[in-house]
Amino acid sequence: MASGKSEKWTPGMGWNPVEKVIMQRRSIRSFRNEPLPDALIQRVLEAGRFAPSAGNSQPWKFIVVNSPIIISEMERDAVRASKFFMRMHDYSRTEKRRHYLKPYTKLMIRLQPNDLHPVPFGLMQQIARDNARAFYGAPTLILLLEDVRGVANPSTDIGICGQNMVIAAHSLGLGTCWIGMVKILTYMSKWRKFFGIKYPYKLNNCIALGWPKGKFDGEVPREVQLVTWFDGGMHDPPKIVRQGE
Ligand SMILES: Cc1cc2nc3c(=O)[nH]c(=O)nc-3n(C[C@H](O)[C@H](O)[C@H](O)COP(=O)(O)O)c2cc1C
């Protein structure tokens, strides 16, 4: 590996404060029942607003939900919607359902492979059974709306923008959890109308935000990445470096 000169990096040095936040941030799924000051939420939003985006198109719109009344209703509807989805798609419960429902569910999985991936499907099952909460009792939700007319790939811009907020929030002592499950609410016209989600905007994601309570769920392991490095000339083979060992 080339060794460049840097005033901020020396070989073998420990993580700097930014890297520490990146490495130590974990999704928080338990929050203190305490509202956050508006000024703190605005500081987090500011980190999102300053995110890079293709062509500086800034294809986003933020909605802050601070109201326990509204968040409770979102939680209730997430349970209702999850129950509905389970009735429509979960063929594992009886032999009869397996017979009639399986081909339909398989087709739906093919049409919506990301939304009906086993991970969100499993979470939906847990929410439907009241074993998990969609929003984990967070006092604040930030909804990230995507302007679908954005340059190139607006979904990538939203991811960068949201992660800027997440990193800033953790650096300020807050806990966050991305809540992709929020999408389930957009199947209900009630919520699309309530939040005014219509073309050119769509709900891309949600970040739950609050003071963390207790210990986080535990570290989720990361895969070692086999990274291909091209260091030589056009005819030299690349080297493969195991990143993360
Ligand atoms: C785009 C996105 C959507 C996510 N949606 C959910 C969700 O709906 N519910 C949830 O509990 N966790 C959700 N997560 C959190 C992931 O499960 C978590 O980031 C992953 O397991 C790694 O754990 P860590 O964040 O603690 O490092 C989501 C994460 C991302 C990036």
The ligand as a Gaussian input file, in Angstrom:
#p B3LYP/6-31G(d) Opt

LIG

0 1
 C      -31.787000       1.251000       5.320000
 C      -31.909000       0.507000       6.636000
 C      -33.148000       0.093000       7.078000
 C      -33.266000      -0.551000       8.322000
 N      -34.506000      -0.882000       8.792000
 C      -34.626000      -1.411000      10.030000
 C      -35.919000      -1.670000      10.578000
 O      -36.965000      -1.442000       9.960000
 N      -35.987000      -2.178000      11.837000
 C      -34.859000      -2.440000      12.568000
 O      -34.986000      -2.908000      13.691000
 N      -33.611000      -2.203000      12.075000
 C      -33.480000      -1.681000      10.839000
 N      -32.232000      -1.394000      10.339000
 C      -31.030000      -1.610000      11.190000
 C      -30.185000      -2.789000      10.731000
 O      -30.800000      -3.973000      11.140000
 C      -28.790000      -2.640000      11.356000
 O      -28.177000      -1.467000      10.869000
 C      -27.866000      -3.816000      11.053000
 O      -28.369000      -4.999000      11.649000
 C      -26.449000      -3.577000      11.579000
 O      -26.466000      -3.340000      12.976000
 P      -25.875000      -1.992000      13.602000
 O      -26.644000      -0.839000      12.968000
 O      -26.124000      -2.096000      15.072000
 O      -24.435000      -1.921000      13.255000
 C      -32.101000      -0.802000       9.102000
 C      -30.848000      -0.378000       8.628000
 C      -30.740000       0.277000       7.425000
 C      -29.391000       0.766000       6.966000

